[in-house]
Amino acid sequence: MSRYVLVHGAWHGAWCWNLLAERLRAAGHAVVTFDLPSLGDDTTPLVEVTLQSWIDRTVAVLVQSPEPVLLVGHSMAGVVVTGVVNAIPDRVAAVVYVTAFVPLPGESLFDLATRPEGAATRLLQLPTADGLATIATAETAGAAFYGCCAPADAEAAIARLRPQALQPVLAPLPPPPQDSAQIPRVYIECTEDGAIPIALQRYMAGRIPGVRLHSLATDHSPFMSRLDDLTELLLAVKTS
């Protein structure tokens, strides 16, 4: 039995993993999902949210059990899981990036998202009145996140999106206090992603030493649009 920890991306919450978690548990594995600060059902005020608080929340989940986990990060959570594996590599058996941002130390998500490879994104973000967060507009979220999903599923997901704190987007990834280069890493690219264009995904994946690359012809949300295929890929992840 493996233990999977699934970390959701920007604007989303643990709810986005519900179907995938059910599949992994049915295959006999332990699965942990949770809300990052200020997202999903978490009520942390936006003013208190930082990238480090997201990393710390995830570290707290991992250390609840002594065995190393299969750590999965979607979208913005690629930044989070990279920070986690850098901080506590002994608690991570493998890292899986699902159409995710993967910064190098000193880089921020904003640095990556504004690269030329990301210019084709279909997502429009608007600032909140207090300037602490952005909102993914309903008009563009469907095409950006859920372009291959059933319309009813996309509509239900859009209704659950929350404002995304700006600080984790702008904060650079901290330098690694420990050597984590030996941790196996997998990148699952999604070729029809409207939020993170495939050119940007491939740019980031191409910088990961020894990465195992898999490709799904789907949108930004394979946990909804390609559930069977994503489950199969995660069940096949090697930890050595």
C-alpha positions, -999 to 999 in steps of 0.1 A, spaced: 0 0 0 12 35 -9 3 68 7 -7 96 -17 -8 132 -7 -27 153 -33 -22 191 -33 -46 212 -52 -38 243 -73 -48 279 -74 -85 289 -69 -94 253 -62 -96 232 -30 -93 196 -19 -127 190 -35 -111 188 -70 -94 155 -60 -126 137 -47 -130 113 -77 -93 106 -80 -90 99 -43 -119 75 -44 -102 56 -73 -69 54 -55 -85 42 -22 -105 16 -42 -71 3 -54 -60 -2 -18 -40 29 -11 -41 56 15 -50 91 2 -48 124 20 -63 156 6 -66 190 23 -73 227 17 -44 251 14 -48 283 35 -76 305 23 -88 280 -4 -115 254 -5 -132 254 29 -102 269 47 -110 303 63 -75 317 67 -76 355 59 -60 364 26 -37 388 44 -21 359 63 -15 337 33 21 332 20 39 306 -1 57 295 31 23 290 48 13 267 20 45 248 22 42 245 60 6 233 58 17 205 34 48 196 55 24 192 85 4 167 66 34 147 55 49 144 90 17 129 104 29 95 91 65 81 92 65 65 58 75 85 27 46 95 5 38 99 -32 34 137 -33 12 150 -62 9 187 -71 -15 202 -96 -10 235 -113 3 261 -88 8 233 -63 39 224 -83 55 253 -65 43 240 -32 54 204 -36 88 215 -48 93 235 -17 81 206 4 105 180 -11 133 205 -8 125 209 29 119 172 39 131 149 12 132 120 36 94 121 37 89 119 0 91 87 -21 83 105 -54 69 138 -67 43 140 -94 36 172 -112 2 173 -129 3 201 -155 21 221 -128 44 250 -124 80 239 -114 102 268 -104 139 267 -97 151 282 -64 147 319 -66 120 318 -92 83 326 -86 52 313 -103 48 348 -118 82 345 -134 72 313 -151 37 323 -161 49 355 -178 74 337 -200 68 338 -238 59 301 -237 28 310 -215 14 337 -237 -13 315 -252 -31 311 -218 -68 315 -220 -72 325 -184 -82 360 -174 -76 370 -138 -91 401 -121 -78 416 -88 -100 417 -58 -110 451 -44 -84 448 -15 -56 439 -39 -47 408 -20 -59 382 -45 -72 375 -80 -104 359 -92 -104 336 -122 -133 350 -142 -162 326 -149 -161 337 -185 -126 323 -191 -123 296 -164 -143 271 -184 -120 272 -214 -89 276 -193 -95 248 -168 -123 225 -179 -123 226 -217 -126 188 -221 -149 182 -191 -186 176 -192 -204 210 -191 -223 202 -159 -190 192 -142 -173 224 -154 -202 246 -142 -201 229 -108 -164 234 -105 -164 270 -115 -190 277 -88 -165 264 -61 -135 285 -72 -122 309 -45 -100 341 -47 -63 332 -51 -39 351 -28 -12 370 -46 17 365 -23 23 328 -32 22 338 -69 49 364 -65 71 348 -38 103 331 -50 109 295 -42 132 292 -12 166 277 -17 167 240 -7 181 234 28 187 197 19 197 178 -12 165 164 -28 179 156 -63 176 119 -57 138 120 -53 121 104 -84 100 130 -103 72 126 -128 56 153 -150 22 146 -165 17 171 -193 -18 180 -206 -16 190 -243 -50 207 -244 -45 228 -213 -59 263 -216 -44 276 -184 -8 265 -187 0 262 -224 18 230 -235 49 250 -245 53 263 -210 47 228 -195 74 214 -217 98 242 -209 94 235 -172 95 197 -174 126 199 -196 145 215 -167 138 186 -142 168 162 -141 158 126 -148 121 134 -151 97 108 -163 73 125 -187 38 113 -195 13 130 -218 -25 132 -217 -45 148 -245 -67 167 -222 -74 200 -204 -61 215 -172 -82 192 -150 -74 155 -158 -88 145 -124 -122 152 -141 -117 149 -178 -93 119 -179 -99 102 -145 -91 67 -156 -59 76 -173 -47 98 -145 -54 71 -120 -35 46 -140 -5 69 -143 -4 75 -105 -7 39 -97 22 32 -119 46 57 -104 80 42 -95 97 53 -63 132 42 -73 
